[in-house]
Amino acid sequence: MNQLDFPILSLMMGLPMAAAIICLFLNAQAARWLALATTLALFVLGIVLWANYDIGGPQWQYVERSDLFGNFAWALGIDGISMMLIMLTVFLMPICIGASWESIQTRVGEYMAAFLFMEVLMIGVFAAQDIFLFYILFEAGLIPMYLIIGIWGGANRIYASYKFFLYTLLGSVVMLIAMLWMVQDAGTSDIPTLLNYDFAPEAQTWLWLAFFASFAVKMPMWPVHTWLPDAHVQAPTAGSVILAGVLLKMGGYGFLRFSLPMFPEASEQFIWLVFGLSMVAVIYTSLVALVQQDMKKLIAYSSVAHMAIVTLGLFAFNRQGIEGAVIVMLSHGLVSGALFLCVGVIYDRLHTREIDRYGGLAINMPKYAILFLLFTMASIGLPGTSGFVGEFLSLIGLYEVNSWVTLVATTGIILGAGYMLYLYRRVAFGELVHEDVKAMPDLSAREMALLAPIAAAVMWMGVYPESFMAPIRGDVGALVARIDRAAPEGDAHLKMGEAKAIAKDHAEGEAH
């Protein structure tokens, strides 16, 4: 089904591709303006996509398909989950261009082209309906990010970019072999068809492990997370925003789109592995974050802990867990992006990310301190912010499956409050000791324009999450129906609602 009768998804990929090529031949200022205009146009197209999306309609909408050769087709289409992740992408990209306006002064045209090309690939990953098209776009996303870190990154950028590239590439080689086998077995590379194809349970085990090797690195899950802190620390501010905001979500999207619906029995078979790694990640990375002296590294480790909540929610095998995991992905995309922007704002003034060099910023940068506090609270999961909704739902869903795992995950959230509040106290509160910190001006109009839309989105998601949950509800329901046959029995041995029924029967018995 395509409501608009024209290929809007292809347009959303073609427009930034053309702009990226043109940027290569423009001077710095012209390249900046073209990149900003293009990303804003894509945001408008994203709003058109959302406004015309038929909630309660067919699962796959805005579908377009052109058979190219063999089993390969240019096939695009989205469901509600894809649409929300595309909206996250087109929302953050203009902010990334704005964040690079003054900080990037060398090879500006190539820098803007790399970001625009990355937007093409990110939209394509979330919209691809052919498994080989997905793989090509999924892997090609490494290239612009590798260049952004390696050319415009910090002093140790070469090491960080190679580590990022090799970790994420090596994990995906096995996935390609699995995809080739799947297409051979099912006779199609069409993702909607594969979603309803029942692979043999013994084959599912190996296929699940092959996909897990790729998606676990992309999330990233412990212990294959070590590339992330290095990549974040060395990347320019906008690179960190898009890496945390969107690229990490490709791992979660992969679990949602492939691992769970295509291999439900194997997903249940390896639930202990996912829960075990996620529990370690929540506790370990939170403790590591507590002792960091570099602000970017602290936020990077917090990302690993938050994405562990996503994997726990996804593998809860129920509606609450999966809906919560999707909302955590959206919230984390906004909040972590905003936190990296906040670090970039003060780094541009003092050129250091060392926490101890700051202190007392609430005195001379009150607007900055207020916004930084909002995003800190959203990261912690304060009710009324986006962070609360997703984490609460994920933990409710997880509690149905395993109360002990839920206890560990909740401990991680408490530790999260510890390291984020400790960071905020050292940066914003206290006395203004250093003269160079005293001289730092508050947010400029450009910086305010970058942070204010994210603050509004964080509050909107926290106060009225239904706007974000309504489009995904039907798709989560279809996924739950697909995997329900393999759902594990909870340690309470009760299904949702049974506890109330037992309590009611008990009360009626006492009354008699």
RONU-939808 format. One line per field, with one value per residue (C-alpha): x, y, z; residue number from 1. Coordinates in nm, 2 decimals, decimal comma. Each point is the difference from the previous one (the first is absolute). Last residue first. Example, Ala and Ser with C-alpha at 12.3 -4.5 7.8 and 13.67 -1.06 7.14 Angstrom:
RONU-939808
px <- (1,37|-0,14)
py <- (-0,11|-0,34)
pz <- (0,71|0,07)
pos <- (2|1)
END
This chain:
RONU-939808
px <- (-1,83|0,19|0,33|-0,07|-0,09|0,33|0,19|-0,18|0,08|0,37|0,02|-0,16|0,23|0,31|-0,13|0,00|0,34|0,10|0,12|0,27|0,18|0,33|-0,16|-0,05|0,20|-0,17|0,06|-0,36|-0,04|0,26|-0,23|-0,29|0,25|0,14|-0,35|-0,09|0,33|-0,10|-0,35|0,13|0,28|-0,20|-0,19|0,31|0,17|-0,31|-0,11|0,31|-0,17|0,19|0,34|0,00|-0,10|0,26|0,29|-0,13|0,00|0,35|0,12|-0,15|0,16|0,36|0,09|-0,18|0,16|0,34|-0,07|-0,13|0,31|0,01|0,17|0,34|0,32|0,21|-0,04|0,13|0,32|0,05|-0,03|-0,16|-0,37|-0,14|-0,22|-0,27|-0,02|0,28|0,08|-0,37|-0,11|0,25|-0,09|-0,37|0,07|0,22|-0,24|-0,32|0,14|0,10|-0,37|-0,09|0,26|-0,17|-0,33|0,17|0,12|-0,35|-0,15|0,24|-0,13|-0,37|0,03|-0,26|-0,29|0,25|0,16|-0,32|-0,04|0,37|-0,03|-0,31|0,17|0,31|-0,19|-0,22|0,26|0,26|-0,24|-0,05|-0,29|0,11|0,39|0,18|0,36|0,07|-0,30|0,13|0,34|-0,18|-0,20|0,31|0,20|-0,29|0,00|0,38|0,03|-0,26|0,19|0,35|0,19|-0,12|-0,13|0,35|0,13|0,25|0,22|0,36|-0,08|-0,23|0,28|-0,16|0,24|0,00|-0,13|-0,28|-0,06|0,02|-0,28|-0,25|0,13|-0,08|-0,35|-0,03|0,12|-0,28|-0,26|0,09|-0,01|-0,35|-0,15|0,12|-0,04|-0,37|-0,06|0,19|-0,18|-0,33|0,08|0,10|-0,31|-0,22|0,20|-0,02|-0,37|-0,11|0,17|0,30|0,22|0,28|-0,07|-0,01|0,33|0,16|-0,12|0,11|0,34|-0,01|-0,02|0,31|0,20|-0,11|0,11|0,35|0,00|-0,14|0,30|0,25|-0,13|0,03|0,36|0,09|-0,17|-0,04|-0,38|-0,02|0,19|-0,25|-0,29|0,19|0,02|-0,35|-0,21|0,25|0,02|-0,38|-0,01|0,25|-0,19|-0,34|0,11|0,17|-0,29|-0,24|0,20|-0,26|-0,28|0,16|0,07|-0,37|-0,10|0,24|-0,16|-0,21|0,26|0,33|-0,11|-0,20|0,01|0,36|0,11|-0,18|0,19|0,33|-0,10|-0,07|0,37|0,02|-0,28|0,05|0,33|0,19|-0,20|0,08|0,36|0,07|-0,16|0,24|0,31|0,10|0,31|-0,18|-0,30|0,20|0,22|-0,30|-0,18|0,28|0,00|-0,36|0,06|-0,01|-0,28|-0,26|0,03|-0,27|0,21|0,23|-0,30|-0,18|0,28|0,09|-0,37|-0,08|0,23|-0,11|-0,36|0,07|0,19|-0,28|-0,28|0,14|-0,08|-0,35|-0,07|-0,09|-0,37|-0,06|-0,23|0,27|0,17|-0,30|0,01|0,39|-0,01|0,32|-0,19|0,04|-0,03|0,30|0,23|-0,10|0,07|0,34|0,11|-0,12|0,21|0,31|-0,07|-0,04|0,34|0,17|-0,20|0,21|0,32|-0,13|-0,11|0,32|0,22|-0,15|-0,02|0,35|0,13|-0,18|0,12|0,37|0,00|-0,18|0,25|0,05|-0,37|-0,24|-0,05|0,18|-0,03|-0,32|-0,19|0,16|-0,10|-0,35|-0,03|0,12|-0,18|-0,34|0,09|-0,05|-0,36|-0,07|0,14|-0,16|-0,35|0,02|0,09|-0,30|-0,25|-0,26|0,24|-0,17|0,20|0,33|-0,08|-0,06|0,34|0,17|-0,12|0,07|0,36|0,04|-0,12|0,25|0,29|-0,10|0,01|0,35|0,12|-0,12|0,14|0,35|0,14|-0,20|-0,22|-0,08|-0,20|-0,30|0,06|-0,28|-0,24|0,07|-0,06|-0,33|-0,11|0,07|-0,18|-0,36|0,06|0,14|-0,25|-0,28|0,16|0,00|-0,37|-0,08|0,18|-0,20|-0,33|0,06|0,20|0,05|0,29|0,09|0,28|0,02|0,27|-0,10|0,15|0,01|-0,18|-0,36|-0,15|-0,22|-0,17|-0,20|-0,11|-0,16|0,06|-0,21|-0,33|-0,22|-0,05|0,20|0,01|0,31|-0,09|0,12|0,31|0,12|-0,08|0,19|0,30|-0,03|0,04|0,30|0,14|-0,03|0,18|0,28|0,03|0,00|0,26|0,23|-0,04|0,07|0,32|0,12|-0,04|0,20|0,29|0,03|-0,19|0,11|-0,02|-0,33|-0,16|0,06|-0,15|-0,30|-0,08|0,02|-0,20|-0,29|0,02|-0,07|-0,30|-0,12|0,03|-0,22|-0,25|-0,06|-0,32|-0,36|-0,02|-0,18|0,24|-0,13)
py <- (-1,70|0,33|-0,18|-0,20|0,32|0,16|-0,31|0,00|0,37|-0,06|-0,29|0,21|0,30|-0,23|-0,15|0,34|-0,03|-0,37|-0,17|-0,25|0,25|-0,09|0,09|-0,27|0,07|0,12|-0,24|-0,02|0,37|0,10|0,08|0,14|0,22|0,13|0,08|0,18|0,20|0,10|0,11|0,20|0,18|0,29|0,06|-0,01|0,32|0,23|-0,20|0,11|0,32|0,15|-0,18|0,00|0,37|0,09|-0,17|0,15|0,35|-0,04|-0,13|0,31|0,23|-0,14|0,10|0,34|0,08|-0,07|0,23|0,28|-0,03|-0,19|0,18|0,16|-0,16|0,26|-0,16|-0,33|0,17|0,14|-0,33|-0,02|0,06|-0,17|-0,31|-0,11|-0,05|-0,23|-0,20|-0,02|-0,10|-0,29|-0,13|0,02|-0,20|-0,26|-0,07|0,01|-0,26|-0,21|0,00|-0,10|-0,28|-0,13|-0,01|-0,24|-0,22|-0,03|-0,06|-0,29|-0,14|0,05|-0,20|-0,02|0,22|0,24|0,06|0,14|0,23|0,09|0,10|0,20|0,20|0,05|0,13|0,24|0,14|0,11|0,22|0,24|0,05|-0,26|0,02|-0,27|0,07|0,11|0,23|0,15|0,07|0,14|0,24|0,10|0,08|0,22|0,19|0,03|0,13|0,27|0,09|0,03|0,24|-0,14|-0,34|-0,06|-0,04|-0,27|-0,08|-0,13|-0,30|-0,15|-0,02|0,05|0,28|0,26|0,28|0,17|-0,26|-0,27|0,18|-0,03|-0,34|-0,16|0,13|-0,13|-0,34|0,02|0,09|-0,30|-0,22|0,13|-0,01|-0,34|-0,13|0,09|-0,17|-0,31|0,00|0,03|-0,31|-0,19|0,09|-0,12|-0,33|-0,05|0,10|-0,21|-0,32|-0,22|0,15|-0,02|0,35|0,15|-0,15|0,11|0,35|0,02|-0,10|0,30|0,22|-0,15|0,02|0,36|0,08|-0,11|0,26|0,27|-0,06|-0,01|0,33|0,17|-0,12|-0,06|-0,34|-0,17|-0,03|-0,10|-0,32|-0,09|0,06|-0,21|-0,29|0,00|0,04|-0,18|-0,31|-0,02|0,04|-0,28|-0,24|0,09|-0,04|-0,33|-0,14|0,09|-0,23|-0,27|0,25|0,19|-0,34|-0,09|0,35|0,00|0,22|0,22|0,05|0,01|0,19|0,32|0,06|-0,13|0,21|0,31|-0,03|-0,02|0,28|0,22|0,04|0,20|0,24|0,22|-0,14|0,02|0,30|0,21|-0,13|0,11|0,33|0,07|-0,11|-0,37|-0,08|-0,05|-0,17|-0,25|-0,09|-0,05|-0,21|-0,24|-0,18|-0,12|-0,36|-0,12|0,12|0,10|0,27|0,04|-0,05|-0,27|-0,20|0,05|-0,16|-0,31|-0,03|-0,05|-0,29|-0,15|0,02|-0,18|-0,27|-0,07|0,05|-0,29|-0,25|0,15|-0,03|0,34|0,11|0,27|0,28|0,27|-0,14|0,12|0,36|0,00|-0,10|-0,19|-0,30|-0,38|-0,07|-0,24|0,18|0,34|-0,12|-0,14|0,32|0,20|-0,23|0,06|0,38|-0,02|-0,17|0,31|0,23|-0,03|0,06|0,33|0,15|-0,08|0,09|0,34|0,12|-0,11|0,16|0,33|0,00|-0,07|0,27|0,26|0,00|0,38|0,08|-0,06|0,18|-0,24|-0,34|0,05|0,15|-0,25|-0,31|0,15|0,05|-0,36|-0,20|0,08|-0,21|-0,31|0,06|0,13|-0,31|-0,23|0,16|-0,02|-0,37|-0,07|0,19|0,21|0,29|0,30|0,01|-0,08|0,25|0,29|-0,07|-0,03|0,32|0,18|-0,12|0,15|0,33|-0,02|-0,09|0,28|0,25|-0,11|0,00|0,36|0,11|-0,12|0,19|0,25|-0,23|0,15|0,30|-0,16|-0,36|0,02|0,14|-0,30|-0,24|0,18|-0,03|-0,38|-0,06|0,03|-0,19|-0,30|-0,01|0,02|-0,30|-0,19|0,09|-0,11|-0,33|-0,09|0,10|-0,22|0,11|-0,08|-0,02|-0,27|0,06|-0,37|-0,27|-0,37|0,00|0,35|0,33|-0,05|0,34|0,03|0,28|-0,02|0,32|-0,23|-0,35|-0,11|0,09|0,26|0,04|0,32|0,12|0,21|0,32|0,24|-0,21|-0,01|0,37|0,08|-0,20|0,20|0,32|-0,15|-0,09|0,36|0,11|-0,24|0,14|0,36|-0,06|-0,19|0,27|0,27|-0,17|-0,08|0,37|0,11|-0,24|0,04|-0,23|-0,30|-0,28|0,14|-0,08|-0,37|0,01|0,20|-0,28|-0,27|0,22|0,02|-0,36|-0,17|0,20|-0,01|-0,38|0,00|0,24|-0,22|0,16|-0,11|0,17|-0,29|-0,27|-0,35)
pz <- (5,19|0,00|0,03|-0,32|-0,19|0,11|-0,12|-0,33|-0,05|0,09|-0,25|-0,27|0,07|-0,02|-0,32|-0,17|-0,17|-0,01|0,32|0,05|0,23|-0,17|-0,33|-0,26|-0,31|-0,32|-0,30|-0,12|0,07|-0,25|-0,30|0,21|0,18|-0,33|-0,13|0,32|-0,02|-0,35|0,11|0,29|-0,19|-0,13|0,33|0,22|-0,12|0,04|0,30|0,19|0,11|0,30|-0,05|-0,38|-0,01|0,26|-0,19|-0,33|0,15|0,14|-0,34|-0,17|0,26|-0,04|-0,35|-0,01|0,34|-0,15|-0,30|0,23|0,21|0,33|0,30|-0,03|0,15|0,19|0,34|-0,15|-0,11|0,34|0,17|0,34|-0,06|0,31|0,02|-0,24|-0,37|-0,10|0,32|0,11|-0,35|-0,03|0,35|-0,10|-0,31|0,18|0,28|-0,19|-0,23|0,30|0,10|-0,36|0,02|0,32|-0,20|-0,25|0,28|0,16|-0,35|-0,05|0,33|-0,09|-0,32|-0,27|0,12|0,16|-0,35|-0,13|0,30|-0,03|-0,37|0,07|0,28|-0,21|-0,30|0,19|0,24|-0,26|-0,19|0,29|0,23|0,24|0,04|-0,20|0,09|-0,36|0,01|0,32|-0,15|-0,31|0,21|0,21|-0,32|-0,11|0,33|0,02|-0,35|0,07|0,33|-0,16|0,24|0,34|-0,11|-0,14|0,35|-0,08|-0,30|-0,03|0,22|-0,27|-0,27|-0,34|-0,10|-0,27|0,23|-0,21|-0,27|0,27|0,19|-0,28|-0,11|0,34|-0,03|-0,35|0,13|0,26|-0,27|-0,21|0,30|0,08|-0,35|-0,11|0,35|-0,01|-0,34|0,11|0,34|-0,18|-0,21|0,30|0,19|-0,29|0,01|0,37|0,04|-0,30|0,11|-0,10|0,28|-0,26|-0,13|0,35|0,11|-0,32|0,04|0,37|-0,12|-0,24|0,30|0,17|-0,33|-0,04|0,36|-0,11|-0,28|0,24|0,23|-0,29|-0,13|0,34|0,05|0,37|0,02|0,34|0,00|-0,36|0,08|0,27|-0,25|-0,27|0,24|0,14|-0,31|-0,22|0,23|0,00|-0,38|-0,05|0,22|-0,13|-0,36|0,07|0,21|-0,28|-0,24|-0,04|0,00|-0,29|-0,17|0,01|-0,13|-0,29|-0,27|0,23|0,28|-0,19|-0,32|0,04|0,37|0,06|-0,30|0,12|0,33|-0,19|-0,23|0,31|0,06|-0,33|0,09|0,30|0,14|-0,33|-0,12|0,30|0,03|-0,36|0,06|0,29|-0,20|0,06|0,21|0,34|-0,16|-0,21|0,29|0,24|-0,27|-0,11|0,34|-0,03|-0,11|0,37|0,06|-0,26|-0,26|-0,15|-0,32|0,14|0,13|-0,34|-0,20|0,20|0,09|-0,37|-0,03|0,34|-0,11|-0,33|0,18|0,25|-0,26|-0,21|0,28|0,03|-0,37|-0,15|0,01|-0,25|0,12|0,04|-0,32|-0,20|0,14|-0,06|-0,37|-0,08|-0,13|-0,05|0,37|0,02|-0,25|0,14|0,35|-0,10|-0,16|0,31|0,23|-0,21|0,02|0,38|0,03|-0,16|0,23|0,32|-0,20|-0,13|0,34|0,18|-0,29|-0,08|0,36|0,08|-0,31|0,08|0,36|-0,09|-0,27|0,22|0,29|-0,02|-0,04|-0,30|-0,33|-0,23|0,17|0,19|-0,29|-0,25|0,21|0,04|-0,38|-0,07|0,28|-0,14|-0,30|0,21|0,08|-0,35|-0,16|0,25|-0,03|-0,38|0,04|0,23|-0,22|0,17|0,08|0,19|0,32|-0,17|-0,28|0,24|0,16|-0,34|-0,14|0,32|-0,01|-0,35|0,14|0,29|-0,23|-0,25|0,28|0,10|-0,36|-0,05|0,33|-0,08|0,30|0,22|0,20|0,35|-0,14|-0,18|0,13|0,26|-0,26|-0,24|0,30|0,09|-0,37|0,03|0,34|-0,12|-0,33|0,19|0,29|-0,27|-0,18|0,33|0,06|-0,36|0,03|0,32|-0,16|-0,32|-0,29|-0,37|-0,25|-0,26|-0,25|-0,09|0,01|-0,06|-0,35|-0,14|0,07|0,11|0,08|0,31|0,18|0,33|0,18|0,26|0,14|0,29|-0,17|0,17|0,38|0,00|-0,36|-0,05|-0,17|0,27|0,08|-0,36|-0,05|0,32|-0,14|-0,33|0,21|0,18|-0,34|-0,11|0,32|-0,08|-0,35|0,11|0,27|-0,25|-0,26|0,25|0,13|-0,35|-0,11|0,30|-0,06|-0,38|-0,23|-0,21|0,25|0,12|-0,34|0,06|0,35|-0,13|-0,26|0,27|0,24|-0,25|-0,12|0,33|0,11|-0,37|0,01|0,31|-0,15|-0,31|-0,12|0,04|0,34|0,19|-0,12|0,09)
pos <- (512|511|510|509|508|507|506|505|504|503|502|501|500|499|498|497|496|495|494|493|492|491|490|489|488|487|486|485|484|483|482|481|480|479|478|477|476|475|474|473|472|471|470|469|468|467|466|465|464|463|462|461|460|459|458|457|456|455|454|453|452|451|450|449|448|447|446|445|444|443|442|441|440|439|438|437|436|435|434|433|432|431|430|429|428|427|426|425|424|423|422|421|420|419|418|417|416|415|414|413|412|411|410|409|408|407|406|405|404|403|402|401|400|399|398|397|396|395|394|393|392|391|390|389|388|387|386|385|384|383|382|381|380|379|378|377|376|375|374|373|372|371|370|369|368|367|366|365|364|363|362|361|360|359|358|357|356|355|354|353|352|351|350|349|348|347|346|345|344|343|342|341|340|339|338|337|336|335|334|333|332|331|330|329|328|327|326|325|324|323|322|321|320|319|318|317|316|315|314|313|312|311|310|309|308|307|306|305|304|303|302|301|300|299|298|297|296|295|294|293|292|291|290|289|288|287|286|285|284|283|282|281|280|279|278|277|276|275|274|273|272|271|270|269|268|267|266|265|264|263|262|261|260|259|258|257|256|255|254|253|252|251|250|249|248|247|246|245|244|243|242|241|240|239|238|237|236|235|234|233|232|231|230|229|228|227|226|225|224|223|222|221|220|219|218|217|216|215|214|213|212|211|210|209|208|207|206|205|204|203|202|201|200|199|198|197|196|195|194|193|192|191|190|189|188|187|186|185|184|183|182|181|180|179|178|177|176|175|174|173|172|171|170|169|168|167|166|165|164|163|162|161|160|159|158|157|156|155|154|153|152|151|150|149|148|147|146|145|144|143|142|141|140|139|138|137|136|135|134|133|132|131|130|129|128|127|126|125|124|123|122|121|120|119|118|117|116|115|114|113|112|111|110|109|108|107|106|105|104|103|102|101|100|99|98|97|96|95|94|93|92|91|90|89|88|87|86|85|84|83|82|81|80|79|78|77|76|75|74|73|72|71|70|69|68|67|66|65|64|63|62|61|60|59|58|57|56|55|54|53|52|51|50|49|48|47|46|45|44|43|42|41|40|39|38|37|36|35|34|33|32|31|30|29|28|27|26|25|24|23|22|21|20|19|18|17|16|15|14|13|12|11|10|9|8|7|6|5|4|3|2|1)
END
